[in-house]
Amino acid sequence: MYAVEVFVTYKESILDPQGEAVRNAIHRLDFEQVKDVRIGKYFEINIEKTEEPIEEVVESLCKNLLANPILETYRYNIKEVN
Amino acid sequence: MYAVEVFVTYKESILDPQGEAVRNAIHRLDFEQVKDVRIGKYFEINIEKTEEPIEEVVESLCKNLLANPILETYRYNIKEVN
């Protein structure tokens, strides 16, 4: 079994209004030292071992379903677990 | 400057219907080996150094704003950057 973590965030060039709203809320809590907030999605996925290489499975999931490759980038960690 | 990553997920005991919907969509793409999907929020936050210890700042942000401690748990990584 694999435990996979996937992180999906907007590309650098894409505005993140939700992150901006959170930063403004943080400033209202008097944490002026917070300079930038970007928000993304986080997926924890358990995947059984098959003959297909796990990297290919995860790449395919990210490209086809979890991320919108026009606006978003993704990265992932794969850990083998029992 | 610190680069902080915060991960907020539902507690284990809380149903995650969005994660279940994504798992079902994955099964329709014929990835039957995907057993479980849980969805969370992911924050990338840049914080300037101040006299206040960075762990206290991040704990306070998580508890007061980023996570709902009744339903959610959080964890974070703090990295010093230039």
Backbone of each chain as nested JSON, in Angstrom:
{
  "chains": [
    {"id": "A", "residues": [
      {"number": 1, "name": "MET", "atoms": {"N": [0.849, -1.202, 0.0], "CA": [0.0, 0.0, 0.0], "C": [0.88, 1.246, 0.0]}},
      {"number": 2, "name": "TYR", "atoms": {"N": [0.429, 2.257, -0.699], "CA": [1.142, 3.535, -0.707], "C": [0.283, 4.622, -0.063]}},
      {"number": 3, "name": "ALA", "atoms": {"N": [0.927, 5.458, 0.721], "CA": [0.28, 6.672, 1.23], "C": [0.826, 7.835, 0.411]}},
      {"number": 4, "name": "VAL", "atoms": {"N": [-0.066, 8.485, -0.309], "CA": [0.356, 9.545, -1.229], "C": [-0.227, 10.871, -0.745]}},
      {"number": 5, "name": "GLU", "atoms": {"N": [0.61, 11.885, -0.723], "CA": [0.15, 13.249, -0.438], "C": [0.276, 14.064, -1.717]}},
      {"number": 6, "name": "VAL", "atoms": {"N": [-0.784, 14.742, -2.097], "CA": [-0.747, 15.592, -3.293], "C": [-1.066, 17.031, -2.873]}},
      {"number": 7, "name": "PHE", "atoms": {"N": [-0.274, 17.975, -3.365], "CA": [-0.469, 19.399, -3.098], "C": [-0.768, 20.084, -4.419]}},
      {"number": 8, "name": "VAL", "atoms": {"N": [-1.89, 20.761, -4.482], "CA": [-2.26, 21.48, -5.704], "C": [-2.349, 22.963, -5.36]}},
      {"number": 9, "name": "THR", "atoms": {"N": [-1.59, 23.777, -6.086], "CA": [-1.638, 25.232, -5.843], "C": [-1.783, 25.954, -7.176]}},
      {"number": 10, "name": "TYR", "atoms": {"N": [-2.285, 27.179, -7.105], "CA": [-2.304, 28.013, -8.292], "C": [-0.879, 28.273, -8.754]}},
      {"number": 11, "name": "LYS", "atoms": {"N": [-0.693, 28.394, -10.075], "CA": [0.609, 28.815, -10.589], "C": [0.945, 30.198, -10.06]}},
      {"number": 12, "name": "GLU", "atoms": {"N": [2.248, 30.477, -9.963], "CA": [2.728, 31.766, -9.438], "C": [2.059, 32.949, -10.132]}},
      {"number": 13, "name": "SER", "atoms": {"N": [1.839, 32.821, -11.43], "CA": [1.326, 33.948, -12.219], "C": [-0.17, 34.171, -12.031]}},
      {"number": 14, "name": "ILE", "atoms": {"N": [-0.841, 33.258, -11.33], "CA": [-2.291, 33.353, -11.169], "C": [-2.604, 34.008, -9.822]}},
      {"number": 15, "name": "LEU", "atoms": {"N": [-3.444, 35.012, -9.838], "CA": [-3.864, 35.658, -8.595], "C": [-4.599, 34.671, -7.695]}},
      {"number": 16, "name": "ASP", "atoms": {"N": [-4.409, 34.8, -6.394], "CA": [-5.077, 33.928, -5.437], "C": [-5.914, 34.798, -4.486]}},
      {"number": 17, "name": "PRO", "atoms": {"N": [-7.125, 35.174, -4.903], "CA": [-7.932, 36.101, -4.098], "C": [-8.302, 35.528, -2.735]}},
      {"number": 18, "name": "GLN", "atoms": {"N": [-8.46, 34.208, -2.662], "CA": [-8.795, 33.581, -1.382], "C": [-7.618, 33.739, -0.403]}},
      {"number": 19, "name": "GLY", "atoms": {"N": [-6.409, 33.546, -0.915], "CA": [-5.227, 33.736, -0.077], "C": [-5.094, 35.177, 0.387]}},
      {"number": 20, "name": "GLU", "atoms": {"N": [-5.424, 36.105, -0.515], "CA": [-5.361, 37.519, -0.159], "C": [-6.371, 37.843, 0.954]}},
      {"number": 21, "name": "ALA", "atoms": {"N": [-7.553, 37.27, 0.848], "CA": [-8.579, 37.501, 1.867], "C": [-8.112, 36.963, 3.219]}},
      {"number": 22, "name": "VAL", "atoms": {"N": [-7.462, 35.806, 3.2], "CA": [-6.97, 35.238, 4.462], "C": [-5.856, 36.114, 5.029]}},
      {"number": 23, "name": "ARG", "atoms": {"N": [-4.992, 36.619, 4.163], "CA": [-3.927, 37.504, 4.66], "C": [-4.52, 38.755, 5.308]}},
      {"number": 24, "name": "ASN", "atoms": {"N": [-5.565, 39.309, 4.689], "CA": [-6.195, 40.487, 5.284], "C": [-6.823, 40.169, 6.643]}},
      {"number": 25, "name": "ALA", "atoms": {"N": [-7.432, 39.006, 6.747], "CA": [-8.013, 38.593, 8.028], "C": [-6.916, 38.421, 9.077]}},
      {"number": 26, "name": "ILE", "atoms": {"N": [-5.773, 37.886, 8.658], "CA": [-4.644, 37.708, 9.578], "C": [-4.152, 39.072, 10.068]}},
      {"number": 27, "name": "HIS", "atoms": {"N": [-4.108, 40.04, 9.166], "CA": [-3.666, 41.378, 9.578], "C": [-4.63, 41.991, 10.581]}},
      {"number": 28, "name": "ARG", "atoms": {"N": [-5.911, 41.703, 10.427], "CA": [-6.884, 42.213, 11.403], "C": [-6.688, 41.568, 12.769]}},
      {"number": 29, "name": "LEU", "atoms": {"N": [-6.057, 40.389, 12.802], "CA": [-5.695, 39.757, 14.085], "C": [-4.355, 40.295, 14.604]}},
      {"number": 30, "name": "ASP", "atoms": {"N": [-3.824, 41.326, 13.954], "CA": [-2.577, 41.984, 14.38], "C": [-1.308, 41.189, 14.141]}},
      {"number": 31, "name": "PHE", "atoms": {"N": [-1.334, 40.282, 13.168], "CA": [-0.092, 39.624, 12.76], "C": [0.413, 40.299, 11.489]}},
      {"number": 32, "name": "GLU", "atoms": {"N": [0.958, 41.476, 11.674], "CA": [1.397, 42.268, 10.52], "C": [2.615, 41.638, 9.843]}},
      {"number": 33, "name": "GLN", "atoms": {"N": [3.314, 40.756, 10.548], "CA": [4.507, 40.133, 9.974], "C": [4.183, 39.097, 8.894]}},
      {"number": 34, "name": "VAL", "atoms": {"N": [2.901, 38.759, 8.744], "CA": [2.522, 37.795, 7.703], "C": [2.446, 38.531, 6.369]}},
      {"number": 35, "name": "LYS", "atoms": {"N": [3.296, 38.154, 5.432], "CA": [3.464, 38.919, 4.201], "C": [2.661, 38.358, 3.037]}},
      {"number": 36, "name": "ASP", "atoms": {"N": [2.476, 37.078, 3.001], "CA": [1.883, 36.481, 1.811], "C": [1.247, 35.157, 2.194]}},
      {"number": 37, "name": "VAL", "atoms": {"N": [0.048, 34.932, 1.685], "CA": [-0.647, 33.669, 1.933], "C": [-1.134, 33.131, 0.599]}},
      {"number": 38, "name": "ARG", "atoms": {"N": [-0.815, 31.894, 0.322], "CA": [-1.386, 31.238, -0.864], "C": [-2.073, 29.963, -0.399]}},
      {"number": 39, "name": "ILE", "atoms": {"N": [-3.244, 29.717, -0.961], "CA": [-4.056, 28.592, -0.518], "C": [-4.1, 27.534, -1.603]}},
      {"number": 40, "name": "GLY", "atoms": {"N": [-4.003, 26.298, -1.191], "CA": [-4.081, 25.203, -2.151], "C": [-4.936, 24.085, -1.614]}},
      {"number": 41, "name": "LYS", "atoms": {"N": [-4.979, 23.015, -2.397], "CA": [-5.697, 21.827, -1.964], "C": [-4.686, 20.758, -1.583]}},
      {"number": 42, "name": "TYR", "atoms": {"N": [-5.109, 19.929, -0.664], "CA": [-4.225, 18.903, -0.123], "C": [-5.012, 17.6, -0.113]}},
      {"number": 43, "name": "PHE", "atoms": {"N": [-4.44, 16.553, -0.682], "CA": [-5.115, 15.255, -0.763], "C": [-4.258, 14.192, -0.091]}},
      {"number": 44, "name": "GLU", "atoms": {"N": [-4.865, 13.395, 0.768], "CA": [-4.207, 12.195, 1.3], "C": [-4.884, 10.999, 0.647]}},
      {"number": 45, "name": "ILE", "atoms": {"N": [-4.105, 10.2, -0.068], "CA": [-4.686, 9.124, -0.874], "C": [-3.99, 7.813, -0.551]}},
      {"number": 46, "name": "ASN", "atoms": {"N": [-4.775, 6.784, -0.266], "CA": [-4.216, 5.44, -0.079], "C": [-4.424, 4.638, -1.343]}},
      {"number": 47, "name": "ILE", "atoms": {"N": [-3.333, 4.083, -1.853], "CA": [-3.39, 3.367, -3.129], "C": [-2.752, 1.997, -2.961]}},
      {"number": 48, "name": "GLU", "atoms": {"N": [-3.476, 0.978, -3.403], "CA": [-2.921, -0.377, -3.34], "C": [-1.872, -0.584, -4.422]}},
      {"number": 49, "name": "LYS", "atoms": {"N": [-0.917, -1.443, -4.112], "CA": [0.102, -1.802, -5.102], "C": [-0.531, -2.564, -6.258]}},
      {"number": 50, "name": "THR", "atoms": {"N": [-0.178, -2.203, -7.473], "CA": [-0.559, -3.0, -8.646], "C": [0.672, -3.106, -9.529]}},
      {"number": 51, "name": "GLU", "atoms": {"N": [0.496, -3.712, -10.712], "CA": [1.634, -3.821, -11.627], "C": [2.017, -2.469, -12.222]}},
      {"number": 52, "name": "GLU", "atoms": {"N": [1.032, -1.567, -12.284], "CA": [1.309, -0.237, -12.836], "C": [2.217, 0.54, -11.887]}},
      {"number": 53, "name": "PRO", "atoms": {"N": [3.275, 1.177, -12.395], "CA": [4.15, 1.944, -11.501], "C": [3.356, 3.038, -10.787]}},
      {"number": 54, "name": "ILE", "atoms": {"N": [3.611, 3.175, -9.497], "CA": [2.824, 4.101, -8.679], "C": [2.963, 5.542, -9.181]}},
      {"number": 55, "name": "GLU", "atoms": {"N": [4.163, 5.92, -9.661], "CA": [4.351, 7.299, -10.16], "C": [3.402, 7.59, -11.33]}},
      {"number": 56, "name": "GLU", "atoms": {"N": [3.237, 6.589, -12.194], "CA": [2.349, 6.794, -13.349], "C": [0.9, 6.964, -12.906]}},
      {"number": 57, "name": "VAL", "atoms": {"N": [0.502, 6.159, -11.91], "CA": [-0.864, 6.27, -11.39], "C": [-1.09, 7.67, -10.825]}},
      {"number": 58, "name": "VAL", "atoms": {"N": [-0.141, 8.128, -10.0], "CA": [-0.32, 9.423, -9.333], "C": [-0.295, 10.565, -10.353]}},
      {"number": 59, "name": "GLU", "atoms": {"N": [0.63, 10.511, -11.3], "CA": [0.685, 11.532, -12.364], "C": [-0.654, 11.606, -13.099]}},
      {"number": 60, "name": "SER", "atoms": {"N": [-1.177, 10.458, -13.413], "CA": [-2.421, 10.411, -14.171], "C": [-3.58, 10.979, -13.353]}},
      {"number": 61, "name": "LEU", "atoms": {"N": [-3.64, 10.644, -12.074], "CA": [-4.691, 11.202, -11.203], "C": [-4.577, 12.722, -11.13]}},
      {"number": 62, "name": "CYS", "atoms": {"N": [-3.356, 13.202, -10.957], "CA": [-3.158, 14.647, -10.825], "C": [-3.583, 15.357, -12.092]}},
      {"number": 63, "name": "LYS", "atoms": {"N": [-3.117, 14.867, -13.228], "CA": [-3.381, 15.536, -14.507], "C": [-4.842, 15.499, -14.888]}},
      {"number": 64, "name": "ASN", "atoms": {"N": [-5.483, 14.367, -14.622], "CA": [-6.842, 14.178, -15.139], "C": [-7.934, 14.597, -14.179]}},
      {"number": 65, "name": "LEU", "atoms": {"N": [-7.594, 14.719, -12.914], "CA": [-8.683, 14.914, -11.968], "C": [-8.377, 15.91, -10.863]}},
      {"number": 66, "name": "LEU", "atoms": {"N": [-7.21, 15.822, -10.249], "CA": [-6.991, 16.609, -9.029], "C": [-6.579, 18.049, -9.326]}},
      {"number": 67, "name": "ALA", "atoms": {"N": [-5.874, 18.259, -10.428], "CA": [-5.409, 19.615, -10.745], "C": [-5.922, 20.042, -12.111]}},
      {"number": 68, "name": "ASN", "atoms": {"N": [-6.06, 21.328, -12.274], "CA": [-6.364, 21.917, -13.569], "C": [-5.048, 22.452, -14.122]}},
      {"number": 69, "name": "PRO", "atoms": {"N": [-4.446, 21.732, -15.085], "CA": [-3.077, 22.085, -15.483], "C": [-2.941, 23.465, -16.117]}},
      {"number": 70, "name": "ILE", "atoms": {"N": [-4.041, 24.083, -16.511], "CA": [-3.966, 25.445, -17.067], "C": [-3.638, 26.446, -15.947]}},
      {"number": 71, "name": "LEU", "atoms": {"N": [-4.302, 26.284, -14.817], "CA": [-4.196, 27.262, -13.736], "C": [-3.313, 26.799, -12.587]}},
      {"number": 72, "name": "GLU", "atoms": {"N": [-3.174, 25.493, -12.447], "CA": [-2.593, 24.963, -11.211], "C": [-1.34, 24.13, -11.474]}},
      {"number": 73, "name": "THR", "atoms": {"N": [-0.508, 24.046, -10.441], "CA": [0.599, 23.101, -10.466], "C": [0.387, 22.115, -9.319]}},
      {"number": 74, "name": "TYR", "atoms": {"N": [1.071, 20.996, -9.393], "CA": [0.927, 20.002, -8.329], "C": [2.287, 19.396, -8.038]}},
      {"number": 75, "name": "ARG", "atoms": {"N": [2.402, 18.892, -6.831], "CA": [3.544, 18.054, -6.485], "C": [3.058, 17.011, -5.503]}},
      {"number": 76, "name": "TYR", "atoms": {"N": [3.842, 15.959, -5.322], "CA": [3.362, 14.868, -4.472], "C": [4.514, 14.147, -3.799]}},
      {"number": 77, "name": "ASN", "atoms": {"N": [4.183, 13.497, -2.679], "CA": [5.085, 12.569, -1.989], "C": [4.442, 11.195, -2.012]}},
      {"number": 78, "name": "ILE", "atoms": {"N": [5.253, 10.18, -2.251], "CA": [4.749, 8.803, -2.21], "C": [5.516, 8.059, -1.131]}},
      {"number": 79, "name": "LYS", "atoms": {"N": [4.798, 7.424, -0.224], "CA": [5.45, 6.672, 0.848], "C": [4.865, 5.266, 0.867]}},
      {"number": 80, "name": "GLU", "atoms": {"N": [5.727, 4.259, 0.914], "CA": [5.223, 2.898, 0.99], "C": [4.886, 2.591, 2.448]}},
      {"number": 81, "name": "VAL", "atoms": {"N": [3.708, 2.062, 2.699], "CA": [3.295, 1.728, 4.066], "C": [2.674, 0.332, 4.072]}},
      {"number": 82, "name": "ASN", "atoms": {"N": [2.477, -0.202, 5.272], "CA": [1.862, -1.536, 5.365], "C": [0.362, -1.442, 5.639]}}
    ]},
    {"id": "B", "residues": [
      {"number": 1, "name": "MET", "atoms": {"N": [13.131, 35.753, 7.272], "CA": [11.815, 35.364, 6.735], "C": [11.62, 33.851, 6.903]}},
      {"number": 2, "name": "TYR", "atoms": {"N": [10.398, 33.486, 7.194], "CA": [10.072, 32.065, 7.295], "C": [9.063, 31.684, 6.213]}},
      {"number": 3, "name": "ALA", "atoms": {"N": [9.28, 30.51, 5.631], "CA": [8.288, 29.937, 4.724], "C": [7.582, 28.83, 5.5]}},
      {"number": 4, "name": "VAL", "atoms": {"N": [6.292, 29.004, 5.702], "CA": [5.536, 28.074, 6.54], "C": [4.502, 27.356, 5.667]}},
      {"number": 5, "name": "GLU", "atoms": {"N": [4.434, 26.053, 5.832], "CA": [3.379, 25.266, 5.183], "C": [2.44, 24.764, 6.273]}},
      {"number": 6, "name": "VAL", "atoms": {"N": [1.148, 24.974, 6.089], "CA": [0.164, 24.481, 7.054], "C": [-0.795, 23.535, 6.336]}},
      {"number": 7, "name": "PHE", "atoms": {"N": [-1.049, 22.394, 6.947], "CA": [-1.978, 21.402, 6.414], "C": [-3.138, 21.269, 7.383]}},
      {"number": 8, "name": "VAL", "atoms": {"N": [-4.339, 21.46, 6.903], "CA": [-5.525, 21.33, 7.751], "C": [-6.394, 20.217, 7.178]}},
      {"number": 9, "name": "THR", "atoms": {"N": [-6.681, 19.221, 8.012], "CA": [-7.535, 18.117, 7.549], "C": [-8.62, 17.849, 8.585]}},
      {"number": 10, "name": "TYR", "atoms": {"N": [-9.703, 17.232, 8.13], "CA": [-10.72, 16.783, 9.07], "C": [-10.124, 15.748, 10.018]}},
      {"number": 11, "name": "LYS", "atoms": {"N": [-10.598, 15.737, 11.256], "CA": [-10.205, 14.668, 12.178], "C": [-10.65, 13.319, 11.618]}},
      {"number": 12, "name": "GLU", "atoms": {"N": [-9.923, 12.282, 12.008], "CA": [-10.208, 10.918, 11.53], "C": [-11.68, 10.544, 11.713]}},
      {"number": 13, "name": "SER", "atoms": {"N": [-12.252, 10.985, 12.825], "CA": [-13.611, 10.563, 13.167], "C": [-14.676, 11.314, 12.37]}},
      {"number": 14, "name": "ILE", "atoms": {"N": [-14.272, 12.337, 11.609], "CA": [-15.235, 13.151, 10.871], "C": [-15.327, 12.656, 9.431]}},
      {"number": 15, "name": "LEU", "atoms": {"N": [-16.541, 12.42, 8.962], "CA": [-16.744, 12.002, 7.573], "C": [-16.241, 13.08, 6.621]}},
      {"number": 16, "name": "ASP", "atoms": {"N": [-15.668, 12.67, 5.506], "CA": [-15.184, 13.615, 4.51], "C": [-15.913, 13.336, 3.185]}},
      {"number": 17, "name": "PRO", "atoms": {"N": [-17.126, 13.879, 3.019], "CA": [-17.919, 13.558, 1.828], "C": [-17.262, 14.036, 0.531]}},
      {"number": 18, "name": "GLN", "atoms": {"N": [-16.503, 15.129, 0.598], "CA": [-15.822, 15.615, -0.606], "C": [-14.757, 14.596, -1.045]}},
      {"number": 19, "name": "GLY", "atoms": {"N": [-14.029, 14.061, -0.067], "CA": [-13.029, 13.04, -0.369], "C": [-13.659, 11.792, -0.951]}},
      {"number": 20, "name": "GLU", "atoms": {"N": [-14.824, 11.429, -0.415], "CA": [-15.529, 10.255, -0.935], "C": [-15.974, 10.476, -2.388]}},
      {"number": 21, "name": "ALA", "atoms": {"N": [-16.432, 11.695, -2.672], "CA": [-16.852, 12.013, -4.042], "C": [-15.675, 11.919, -5.002]}},
      {"number": 22, "name": "VAL", "atoms": {"N": [-14.512, 12.398, -4.551], "CA": [-13.324, 12.321, -5.41], "C": [-12.917, 10.863, -5.615]}},
      {"number": 23, "name": "ARG", "atoms": {"N": [-12.994, 10.064, -4.556], "CA": [-12.657, 8.637, -4.714], "C": [-13.583, 7.975, -5.732]}},
      {"number": 24, "name": "ASN", "atoms": {"N": [-14.868, 8.295, -5.665], "CA": [-15.799, 7.709, -6.628], "C": [-15.484, 8.148, -8.057]}},
      {"number": 25, "name": "ALA", "atoms": {"N": [-15.104, 9.419, -8.212], "CA": [-14.72, 9.902, -9.546], "C": [-13.473, 9.171, -10.038]}},
      {"number": 26, "name": "ILE", "atoms": {"N": [-12.536, 8.919, -9.126], "CA": [-11.306, 8.198, -9.489], "C": [-11.654, 6.776, -9.938]}},
      {"number": 27, "name": "HIS", "atoms": {"N": [-12.595, 6.148, -9.237], "CA": [-12.985, 4.785, -9.631], "C": [-13.608, 4.782, -11.022]}},
      {"number": 28, "name": "ARG", "atoms": {"N": [-14.351, 5.841, -11.339], "CA": [-14.927, 5.911, -12.693], "C": [-13.853, 6.069, -13.757]}},
      {"number": 29, "name": "LEU", "atoms": {"N": [-12.667, 6.552, -13.37], "CA": [-11.527, 6.607, -14.297], "C": [-10.761, 5.28, -14.312]}},
      {"number": 30, "name": "ASP", "atoms": {"N": [-11.309, 4.26, -13.662], "CA": [-10.732, 2.911, -13.652], "C": [-9.479, 2.757, -12.796]}},
      {"number": 31, "name": "PHE", "atoms": {"N": [-9.301, 3.62, -11.8], "CA": [-8.226, 3.391, -10.839], "C": [-8.826, 2.751, -9.591]}},
      {"number": 32, "name": "GLU", "atoms": {"N": [-9.137, 1.46, -9.723], "CA": [-9.798, 0.758, -8.62], "C": [-8.868, 0.574, -7.425]}},
      {"number": 33, "name": "GLN", "atoms": {"N": [-7.558, 0.705, -7.663], "CA": [-6.595, 0.514, -6.569], "C": [-6.588, 1.663, -5.564]}},
      {"number": 34, "name": "VAL", "atoms": {"N": [-7.288, 2.75, -5.884], "CA": [-7.344, 3.882, -4.941], "C": [-8.387, 3.572, -3.874]}},
      {"number": 35, "name": "LYS", "atoms": {"N": [-7.943, 3.465, -2.636], "CA": [-8.807, 2.967, -1.564], "C": [-9.45, 4.062, -0.744]}},
      {"number": 36, "name": "ASP", "atoms": {"N": [-8.771, 5.167, -0.606], "CA": [-9.263, 6.174, 0.326], "C": [-8.7, 7.534, -0.07]}},
      {"number": 37, "name": "VAL", "atoms": {"N": [-9.557, 8.541, -0.054], "CA": [-9.117, 9.91, -0.37], "C": [-9.639, 10.822, 0.728]}},
      {"number": 38, "name": "ARG", "atoms": {"N": [-8.762, 11.597, 1.299], "CA": [-9.19, 12.641, 2.234], "C": [-8.658, 13.978, 1.737]}},
      {"number": 39, "name": "ILE", "atoms": {"N": [-9.5, 14.987, 1.824], "CA": [-9.16, 16.291, 1.263], "C": [-8.955, 17.288, 2.392]}},
      {"number": 40, "name": "GLY", "atoms": {"N": [-7.941, 18.1, 2.243], "CA": [-7.69, 19.12, 3.239], "C": [-7.328, 20.431, 2.594]}},
      {"number": 41, "name": "LYS", "atoms": {"N": [-6.977, 21.397, 3.445], "CA": [-6.531, 22.686, 2.954], "C": [-5.038, 22.799, 3.176]}},
      {"number": 42, "name": "TYR", "atoms": {"N": [-4.423, 23.557, 2.299], "CA": [-2.982, 23.697, 2.301], "C": [-2.665, 25.186, 2.182]}},
      {"number": 43, "name": "PHE", "atoms": {"N": [-1.866, 25.702, 3.083], "CA": [-1.523, 27.124, 3.088], "C": [-0.008, 27.289, 2.983]}},
      {"number": 44, "name": "GLU", "atoms": {"N": [0.437, 28.144, 2.091], "CA": [1.844, 28.56, 2.044], "C": [1.89, 29.996, 2.544]}},
      {"number": 45, "name": "ILE", "atoms": {"N": [2.618, 30.225, 3.616], "CA": [2.593, 31.522, 4.28], "C": [4.02, 32.031, 4.473]}},
      {"number": 46, "name": "ASN", "atoms": {"N": [4.271, 33.27, 4.056], "CA": [5.568, 33.914, 4.314], "C": [5.429, 34.85, 5.498]}},
      {"number": 47, "name": "ILE", "atoms": {"N": [6.286, 34.651, 6.478], "CA": [6.198, 35.422, 7.718], "C": [7.557, 36.031, 8.024]}},
      {"number": 48, "name": "GLU", "atoms": {"N": [7.552, 37.324, 8.284], "CA": [8.799, 37.993, 8.659], "C": [9.183, 37.649, 10.082]}},
      {"number": 49, "name": "LYS", "atoms": {"N": [10.497, 37.674, 10.319], "CA": [11.017, 37.454, 11.672], "C": [10.611, 38.595, 12.582]}},
      {"number": 50, "name": "THR", "atoms": {"N": [10.124, 38.271, 13.774], "CA": [9.911, 39.291, 14.796], "C": [10.43, 38.726, 16.103]}},
      {"number": 51, "name": "GLU", "atoms": {"N": [10.241, 39.474, 17.188], "CA": [10.704, 38.973, 18.489], "C": [9.859, 37.803, 18.972]}},
      {"number": 52, "name": "GLU", "atoms": {"N": [8.627, 37.748, 18.509], "CA": [7.746, 36.658, 18.913], "C": [8.237, 35.339, 18.295]}},
      {"number": 53, "name": "PRO", "atoms": {"N": [8.327, 34.268, 19.07], "CA": [8.784, 32.993, 18.496], "C": [7.846, 32.549, 17.369]}},
      {"number": 54, "name": "ILE", "atoms": {"N": [8.44, 32.093, 16.281], "CA": [7.654, 31.768, 15.088], "C": [6.632, 30.657, 15.378]}},
      {"number": 55, "name": "GLU", "atoms": {"N": [7.007, 29.677, 16.237], "CA": [6.063, 28.588, 16.552], "C": [4.792, 29.149, 17.195]}},
      {"number": 56, "name": "GLU", "atoms": {"N": [4.968, 30.15, 18.061], "CA": [3.78, 30.731, 18.71], "C": [2.891, 31.455, 17.718]}},
      {"number": 57, "name": "VAL", "atoms": {"N": [3.531, 32.168, 16.787], "CA": [2.76, 32.871, 15.754], "C": [1.952, 31.862, 14.939]}},
      {"number": 58, "name": "VAL", "atoms": {"N": [2.611, 30.798, 14.509], "CA": [1.944, 29.829, 13.636], "C": [0.837, 29.094, 14.395]}},
      {"number": 59, "name": "GLU", "atoms": {"N": [1.124, 28.694, 15.629], "CA": [0.086, 28.037, 16.449], "C": [-1.14, 28.93, 16.576]}},
      {"number": 60, "name": "SER", "atoms": {"N": [-0.89, 30.198, 16.824], "CA": [-1.988, 31.123, 17.02], "C": [-2.799, 31.303, 15.739]}},
      {"number": 61, "name": "LEU", "atoms": {"N": [-2.115, 31.407, 14.61], "CA": [-2.823, 31.513, 13.326], "C": [-3.683, 30.281, 13.068]}},
      {"number": 62, "name": "CYS", "atoms": {"N": [-3.101, 29.108, 13.327], "CA": [-3.825, 27.857, 13.06], "C": [-5.072, 27.766, 13.934]}},
      {"number": 63, "name": "LYS", "atoms": {"N": [-4.891, 28.031, 15.228], "CA": [-5.999, 27.869, 16.174], "C": [-7.095, 28.887, 15.947]}},
      {"number": 64, "name": "ASN", "atoms": {"N": [-6.713, 30.113, 15.623], "CA": [-7.694, 31.189, 15.576], "C": [-8.299, 31.411, 14.212]}},
      {"number": 65, "name": "LEU", "atoms": {"N": [-7.653, 30.912, 13.173], "CA": [-8.125, 31.317, 11.856], "C": [-8.123, 30.199, 10.832]}},
      {"number": 66, "name": "LEU", "atoms": {"N": [-7.031, 29.451, 10.761], "CA": [-6.911, 28.529, 9.62], "C": [-7.671, 27.232, 9.829]}},
      {"number": 67, "name": "ALA", "atoms": {"N": [-7.778, 26.77, 11.075], "CA": [-8.444, 25.496, 11.345], "C": [-9.602, 25.698, 12.316]}},
      {"number": 68, "name": "ASN", "atoms": {"N": [-10.581, 24.852, 12.2], "CA": [-11.664, 24.78, 13.174], "C": [-11.342, 23.623, 14.11]}},
      {"number": 69, "name": "PRO", "atoms": {"N": [-10.883, 23.915, 15.33], "CA": [-10.354, 22.837, 16.183], "C": [-11.391, 21.796, 16.605]}},
      {"number": 70, "name": "ILE", "atoms": {"N": [-12.669, 22.094, 16.43], "CA": [-13.695, 21.091, 16.745], "C": [-13.675, 19.971, 15.7]}},
      {"number": 71, "name": "LEU", "atoms": {"N": [-13.562, 20.35, 14.446], "CA": [-13.68, 19.377, 13.356], "C": [-12.346, 18.992, 12.736]}},
      {"number": 72, "name": "GLU", "atoms": {"N": [-11.368, 19.874, 12.874], "CA": [-10.156, 19.719, 12.064], "C": [-8.9, 19.598, 12.92]}},
      {"number": 73, "name": "THR", "atoms": {"N": [-7.889, 18.99, 12.349], "CA": [-6.558, 19.004, 12.946], "C": [-5.62, 19.716, 11.978]}},
      {"number": 74, "name": "TYR", "atoms": {"N": [-4.481, 20.14, 12.489], "CA": [-3.53, 20.82, 11.624], "C": [-2.128, 20.38, 11.982]}},
      {"number": 75, "name": "ARG", "atoms": {"N": [-1.247, 20.511, 11.009], "CA": [0.18, 20.372, 11.28], "C": [0.903, 21.342, 10.355]}},
      {"number": 76, "name": "TYR", "atoms": {"N": [2.183, 21.597, 10.658], "CA": [2.891, 22.601, 9.866], "C": [4.373, 22.315, 9.826]}},
      {"number": 77, "name": "ASN", "atoms": {"N": [5.013, 22.864, 8.779], "CA": [6.472, 22.892, 8.651], "C": [6.911, 24.346, 8.618]}},
      {"number": 78, "name": "ILE", "atoms": {"N": [7.991, 24.644, 9.315], "CA": [8.542, 25.994, 9.292], "C": [9.958, 25.909, 8.738]}},
      {"number": 79, "name": "LYS", "atoms": {"N": [10.228, 26.722, 7.718], "CA": [11.567, 26.708, 7.121], "C": [12.077, 28.133, 7.084]}},
      {"number": 80, "name": "GLU", "atoms": {"N": [13.309, 28.349, 7.533], "CA": [13.862, 29.706, 7.458], "C": [14.413, 29.919, 6.056]}},
      {"number": 81, "name": "VAL", "atoms": {"N": [14.055, 31.034, 5.451], "CA": [14.536, 31.344, 4.099], "C": [15.023, 32.788, 4.064]}},
      {"number": 82, "name": "ASN", "atoms": {"N": [15.674, 33.149, 2.969], "CA": [16.135, 34.544, 2.855], "C": [15.169, 35.382, 2.016]}}
    ]}
  ]
}
